Amino acid sequence: MTGKSIYTRFRLAAGLAWALAVLVAMLETARALRTGKPLRNDLVPLIIDGECW
């Protein structure tokens, strides 16, 4: 990341790109893990709709 912000005319779009990137990364990781060897332990992806500070 370059640290540059993406400006749009929509207020809610500020964090949307980041949230979608994280979601896509989680889904792609889950897909990749299903095609490989079975894991020794369970892996449960957690997707929440809020931020914890």
N, C-alpha and C positions, 0 to 999 in steps of 0.2 A: 504494500500500500504506500502511496506517496504522501498521505496526510492531507491531500487536497479534498475539499468538500464539494459535493455535487449539489448545486442549487436548483430548486424547482419552484414552481408557483404553488405547489401543494404543501401544506404544512405537515401532513402525515407522511409524506414521502421521504422525509429526512432519514428515518431509520428503517424504512421498508427494504431497501436494497440490502442492507446488512442482515436483516432478519431472514430474507429469502435466501441469501448466500449460506447462512448457517443451516437453514432447513435443507437445502439441496445437498450440502456437505454431509449432513446426518443421514439422509436417505441414500446417498451414494455409498457411504460407508457400510450401511446395513446391507445394501445390494451386493457389495463386494465381499462381505463376510459370508453371505449365503452361498456364494459360488466357490469358496475355498474349502479347506478342511474344516470339519466341525470343531467348534471351540470346546475347550475342556470345561469351561464354566458358562453359565447363562449370561447373556448381554441384553439388557433391557433399555432401549432408547427412551429418553424422557423429553417430551416436548411440552413446554408450558406456555401460557399466554401472558405472562407477566415477567417483570424484571425484579430481581432481588438485590437490594443494596445493603 
